[in-house]
Amino acid sequence: MKLAELEVDCSGKWDRKWWVVVADVPTPYKPRADLFREKLKELKFFVMQRTVWLYPYDPREEVEFLSAYF
């Protein structure tokens, strides 16, 4: 995967379930956490709280890639 080309596959029918991403990152890693959150915004994740995000399709591969990258 390439960071610039990263997209969540939304081609299938939505199963009416929401995927929750919780990313509570310690303060020393704040710059990386900010980049992680910016990428989630770019991928059109919905913000519930500052560290809680929702998405209607399975984003596991993309979130795992982002967490390893940042």
Phi and psi in radians as a Rosetta constraint file:
Dihedral C 1 N 2 CA 2 C 2 CIRCULARHARMONIC -1.989 0.35
Dihedral N 2 CA 2 C 2 N 3 CIRCULARHARMONIC 2.385 0.35
Dihedral C 2 N 3 CA 3 C 3 CIRCULARHARMONIC -1.018 0.35
Dihedral N 3 CA 3 C 3 N 4 CIRCULARHARMONIC -0.767 0.35
Dihedral C 3 N 4 CA 4 C 4 CIRCULARHARMONIC -1.178 0.35
Dihedral N 4 CA 4 C 4 N 5 CIRCULARHARMONIC -0.487 0.35
Dihedral C 4 N 5 CA 5 C 5 CIRCULARHARMONIC -1.777 0.35
Dihedral N 5 CA 5 C 5 N 6 CIRCULARHARMONIC 0.155 0.35
Dihedral C 5 N 6 CA 6 C 6 CIRCULARHARMONIC -1.174 0.35
Dihedral N 6 CA 6 C 6 N 7 CIRCULARHARMONIC 2.242 0.35
Dihedral C 6 N 7 CA 7 C 7 CIRCULARHARMONIC -2.550 0.35
Dihedral N 7 CA 7 C 7 N 8 CIRCULARHARMONIC 2.605 0.35
Dihedral C 7 N 8 CA 8 C 8 CIRCULARHARMONIC -1.581 0.35
Dihedral N 8 CA 8 C 8 N 9 CIRCULARHARMONIC 2.331 0.35
Dihedral C 8 N 9 CA 9 C 9 CIRCULARHARMONIC -1.234 0.35
Dihedral N 9 CA 9 C 9 N 10 CIRCULARHARMONIC 2.023 0.35
Dihedral C 9 N 10 CA 10 C 10 CIRCULARHARMONIC -2.039 0.35
Dihedral N 10 CA 10 C 10 N 11 CIRCULARHARMONIC 0.426 0.35
Dihedral C 10 N 11 CA 11 C 11 CIRCULARHARMONIC -1.353 0.35
Dihedral N 11 CA 11 C 11 N 12 CIRCULARHARMONIC -0.441 0.35
Dihedral C 11 N 12 CA 12 C 12 CIRCULARHARMONIC -1.468 0.35
Dihedral N 12 CA 12 C 12 N 13 CIRCULARHARMONIC 3.054 0.35
Dihedral C 12 N 13 CA 13 C 13 CIRCULARHARMONIC -1.294 0.35
Dihedral N 13 CA 13 C 13 N 14 CIRCULARHARMONIC 2.395 0.35
Dihedral C 13 N 14 CA 14 C 14 CIRCULARHARMONIC -1.213 0.35
Dihedral N 14 CA 14 C 14 N 15 CIRCULARHARMONIC 2.291 0.35
Dihedral C 14 N 15 CA 15 C 15 CIRCULARHARMONIC -1.526 0.35
Dihedral N 15 CA 15 C 15 N 16 CIRCULARHARMONIC 0.195 0.35
Dihedral C 15 N 16 CA 16 C 16 CIRCULARHARMONIC 1.122 0.35
Dihedral N 16 CA 16 C 16 N 17 CIRCULARHARMONIC 0.472 0.35
Dihedral C 16 N 17 CA 17 C 17 CIRCULARHARMONIC -2.050 0.35
Dihedral N 17 CA 17 C 17 N 18 CIRCULARHARMONIC 2.531 0.35
Dihedral C 17 N 18 CA 18 C 18 CIRCULARHARMONIC -1.838 0.35
Dihedral N 18 CA 18 C 18 N 19 CIRCULARHARMONIC 2.431 0.35
Dihedral C 18 N 19 CA 19 C 19 CIRCULARHARMONIC -1.676 0.35
Dihedral N 19 CA 19 C 19 N 20 CIRCULARHARMONIC 2.357 0.35
Dihedral C 19 N 20 CA 20 C 20 CIRCULARHARMONIC -1.946 0.35
Dihedral N 20 CA 20 C 20 N 21 CIRCULARHARMONIC 2.276 0.35
Dihedral C 20 N 21 CA 21 C 21 CIRCULARHARMONIC -2.000 0.35
Dihedral N 21 CA 21 C 21 N 22 CIRCULARHARMONIC 2.127 0.35
Dihedral C 21 N 22 CA 22 C 22 CIRCULARHARMONIC -1.989 0.35
Dihedral N 22 CA 22 C 22 N 23 CIRCULARHARMONIC 2.084 0.35
Dihedral C 22 N 23 CA 23 C 23 CIRCULARHARMONIC -2.268 0.35
Dihedral N 23 CA 23 C 23 N 24 CIRCULARHARMONIC 1.459 0.35
Dihedral C 23 N 24 CA 24 C 24 CIRCULARHARMONIC -1.708 0.35
Dihedral N 24 CA 24 C 24 N 25 CIRCULARHARMONIC 1.754 0.35
Dihedral C 24 N 25 CA 25 C 25 CIRCULARHARMONIC -1.770 0.35
Dihedral N 25 CA 25 C 25 N 26 CIRCULARHARMONIC 2.357 0.35
Dihedral C 25 N 26 CA 26 C 26 CIRCULARHARMONIC -1.036 0.35
Dihedral N 26 CA 26 C 26 N 27 CIRCULARHARMONIC 2.646 0.35
Dihedral C 26 N 27 CA 27 C 27 CIRCULARHARMONIC -0.914 0.35
Dihedral N 27 CA 27 C 27 N 28 CIRCULARHARMONIC -0.709 0.35
Dihedral C 27 N 28 CA 28 C 28 CIRCULARHARMONIC -1.048 0.35
Dihedral N 28 CA 28 C 28 N 29 CIRCULARHARMONIC -0.353 0.35
Dihedral C 28 N 29 CA 29 C 29 CIRCULARHARMONIC -1.806 0.35
Dihedral N 29 CA 29 C 29 N 30 CIRCULARHARMONIC 0.322 0.35
Dihedral C 29 N 30 CA 30 C 30 CIRCULARHARMONIC -0.953 0.35
Dihedral N 30 CA 30 C 30 N 31 CIRCULARHARMONIC -0.772 0.35
Dihedral C 30 N 31 CA 31 C 31 CIRCULARHARMONIC -1.020 0.35
Dihedral N 31 CA 31 C 31 N 32 CIRCULARHARMONIC -0.707 0.35
Dihedral C 31 N 32 CA 32 C 32 CIRCULARHARMONIC -1.209 0.35
Dihedral N 32 CA 32 C 32 N 33 CIRCULARHARMONIC -0.677 0.35
Dihedral C 32 N 33 CA 33 C 33 CIRCULARHARMONIC -1.111 0.35
Dihedral N 33 CA 33 C 33 N 34 CIRCULARHARMONIC -0.670 0.35
Dihedral C 33 N 34 CA 34 C 34 CIRCULARHARMONIC -1.098 0.35
Dihedral N 34 CA 34 C 34 N 35 CIRCULARHARMONIC -0.722 0.35
Dihedral C 34 N 35 CA 35 C 35 CIRCULARHARMONIC -1.137 0.35
Dihedral N 35 CA 35 C 35 N 36 CIRCULARHARMONIC -0.700 0.35
Dihedral C 35 N 36 CA 36 C 36 CIRCULARHARMONIC -1.050 0.35
Dihedral N 36 CA 36 C 36 N 37 CIRCULARHARMONIC -0.817 0.35
Dihedral C 36 N 37 CA 37 C 37 CIRCULARHARMONIC -1.137 0.35
Dihedral N 37 CA 37 C 37 N 38 CIRCULARHARMONIC -0.685 0.35
Dihedral C 37 N 38 CA 38 C 38 CIRCULARHARMONIC -1.075 0.35
Dihedral N 38 CA 38 C 38 N 39 CIRCULARHARMONIC -0.687 0.35
Dihedral C 38 N 39 CA 39 C 39 CIRCULARHARMONIC -1.196 0.35
Dihedral N 39 CA 39 C 39 N 40 CIRCULARHARMONIC -0.659 0.35
Dihedral C 39 N 40 CA 40 C 40 CIRCULARHARMONIC -1.095 0.35
Dihedral N 40 CA 40 C 40 N 41 CIRCULARHARMONIC -0.693 0.35
Dihedral C 40 N 41 CA 41 C 41 CIRCULARHARMONIC -1.076 0.35
Dihedral N 41 CA 41 C 41 N 42 CIRCULARHARMONIC -0.767 0.35
Dihedral C 41 N 42 CA 42 C 42 CIRCULARHARMONIC -1.086 0.35
Dihedral N 42 CA 42 C 42 N 43 CIRCULARHARMONIC -0.591 0.35
Dihedral C 42 N 43 CA 43 C 43 CIRCULARHARMONIC -1.426 0.35
Dihedral N 43 CA 43 C 43 N 44 CIRCULARHARMONIC 0.040 0.35
Dihedral C 43 N 44 CA 44 C 44 CIRCULARHARMONIC 1.206 0.35
Dihedral N 44 CA 44 C 44 N 45 CIRCULARHARMONIC 0.626 0.35
Dihedral C 44 N 45 CA 45 C 45 CIRCULARHARMONIC -1.261 0.35
Dihedral N 45 CA 45 C 45 N 46 CIRCULARHARMONIC 2.631 0.35
Dihedral C 45 N 46 CA 46 C 46 CIRCULARHARMONIC -1.658 0.35
Dihedral N 46 CA 46 C 46 N 47 CIRCULARHARMONIC 2.345 0.35
Dihedral C 46 N 47 CA 47 C 47 CIRCULARHARMONIC -1.531 0.35
Dihedral N 47 CA 47 C 47 N 48 CIRCULARHARMONIC 2.165 0.35
Dihedral C 47 N 48 CA 48 C 48 CIRCULARHARMONIC -1.655 0.35
Dihedral N 48 CA 48 C 48 N 49 CIRCULARHARMONIC -0.805 0.35
Dihedral C 48 N 49 CA 49 C 49 CIRCULARHARMONIC -2.483 0.35
Dihedral N 49 CA 49 C 49 N 50 CIRCULARHARMONIC 3.118 0.35
Dihedral C 49 N 50 CA 50 C 50 CIRCULARHARMONIC -1.026 0.35
Dihedral N 50 CA 50 C 50 N 51 CIRCULARHARMONIC -0.570 0.35
Dihedral C 50 N 51 CA 51 C 51 CIRCULARHARMONIC -2.008 0.35
Dihedral N 51 CA 51 C 51 N 52 CIRCULARHARMONIC 0.184 0.35
Dihedral C 51 N 52 CA 52 C 52 CIRCULARHARMONIC -2.181 0.35
Dihedral N 52 CA 52 C 52 N 53 CIRCULARHARMONIC 2.173 0.35
Dihedral C 52 N 53 CA 53 C 53 CIRCULARHARMONIC -2.216 0.35
Dihedral N 53 CA 53 C 53 N 54 CIRCULARHARMONIC 2.616 0.35
Dihedral C 53 N 54 CA 54 C 54 CIRCULARHARMONIC -2.130 0.35
Dihedral N 54 CA 54 C 54 N 55 CIRCULARHARMONIC 2.598 0.35
Dihedral C 54 N 55 CA 55 C 55 CIRCULARHARMONIC -2.611 0.35
Dihedral N 55 CA 55 C 55 N 56 CIRCULARHARMONIC 2.430 0.35
Dihedral C 55 N 56 CA 56 C 56 CIRCULARHARMONIC -1.395 0.35
Dihedral N 56 CA 56 C 56 N 57 CIRCULARHARMONIC -0.215 0.35
Dihedral C 56 N 57 CA 57 C 57 CIRCULARHARMONIC -2.089 0.35
Dihedral N 57 CA 57 C 57 N 58 CIRCULARHARMONIC 2.803 0.35
Dihedral C 57 N 58 CA 58 C 58 CIRCULARHARMONIC -1.143 0.35
Dihedral N 58 CA 58 C 58 N 59 CIRCULARHARMONIC 1.897 0.35
Dihedral C 58 N 59 CA 59 C 59 CIRCULARHARMONIC -1.822 0.35
Dihedral N 59 CA 59 C 59 N 60 CIRCULARHARMONIC 0.322 0.35
Dihedral C 59 N 60 CA 60 C 60 CIRCULARHARMONIC -0.970 0.35
Dihedral N 60 CA 60 C 60 N 61 CIRCULARHARMONIC -0.856 0.35
Dihedral C 60 N 61 CA 61 C 61 CIRCULARHARMONIC -1.065 0.35
Dihedral N 61 CA 61 C 61 N 62 CIRCULARHARMONIC -0.760 0.35
Dihedral C 61 N 62 CA 62 C 62 CIRCULARHARMONIC -1.184 0.35
Dihedral N 62 CA 62 C 62 N 63 CIRCULARHARMONIC -0.714 0.35
Dihedral C 62 N 63 CA 63 C 63 CIRCULARHARMONIC -1.198 0.35
Dihedral N 63 CA 63 C 63 N 64 CIRCULARHARMONIC -0.671 0.35
Dihedral C 63 N 64 CA 64 C 64 CIRCULARHARMONIC -1.098 0.35
Dihedral N 64 CA 64 C 64 N 65 CIRCULARHARMONIC -0.716 0.35
Dihedral C 64 N 65 CA 65 C 65 CIRCULARHARMONIC -1.090 0.35
Dihedral N 65 CA 65 C 65 N 66 CIRCULARHARMONIC -0.819 0.35
Dihedral C 65 N 66 CA 66 C 66 CIRCULARHARMONIC -1.084 0.35
Dihedral N 66 CA 66 C 66 N 67 CIRCULARHARMONIC -0.745 0.35
Dihedral C 66 N 67 CA 67 C 67 CIRCULARHARMONIC -1.145 0.35
Dihedral N 67 CA 67 C 67 N 68 CIRCULARHARMONIC -0.642 0.35
Dihedral C 67 N 68 CA 68 C 68 CIRCULARHARMONIC -1.242 0.35
Dihedral N 68 CA 68 C 68 N 69 CIRCULARHARMONIC -0.643 0.35
Dihedral C 68 N 69 CA 69 C 69 CIRCULARHARMONIC -1.182 0.35
Dihedral N 69 CA 69 C 69 N 70 CIRCULARHARMONIC -0.793 0.35
